Amino acid sequence: MFVVDTTVLSNFAKTGSLGILKRILGETALITPQVMAEFKVGIERGRYPPLEIPLTITELTPEEEELYKLLAMKLGKGEASCIAVAKHRCFILLSDDYDARKKARLLGVKVSGTIGVLVLGIKKGVLTVEEGNRLLEKMIEKGFYSPIKGLEEVMPSSSP
């Protein structure tokens, strides 16, 4: 299972690809109310068009709420809530935020991000490598900082 923060969600939203995100992750992904609130602010500020998020919203448990409050002192509310959920439910955090990823790893949470989702999409047959690279290129054009230029850089090469 995955918990998706605003950074990953926004990369797919800015490129009109929320449907692809849903097809890749299916029913295995959740967002938090805090992520939904951040996303709505992005819509209000014109960062993304008004969109329906095709992922289930999960409420934080009391234990998750405690960790969230501690993490929110240093991180954004979306990242903090996602880390709290990932930690307590043994989910994978999907975030591109450096500080959130670092804190999550310190707490023993597995982490991936937009590039990992695209690679998963290729592995699942939802995307071809070419489609994944085109989507990555569109995300970069819309402001996503990517440490790679093409998904082949992180995918295992097949031997002839």
Buried (B, 14 or more C-beta within 10 A) or exposed (E): EBBBBBBBBBBBBBBBBBEBBBBBBEEEBBBBBBBBBBBEEBEEEEBBEEBEBEBEEBEBBEEBEEBBEEBBEEBBBBBBBBBBBBBBEEBBBBBBBEEBBEBBEEBEBEBBBBBBBBBBBBEEEBBEBEBBBEBBBBBBEBEBEBEEEBBEEEBEEEEE
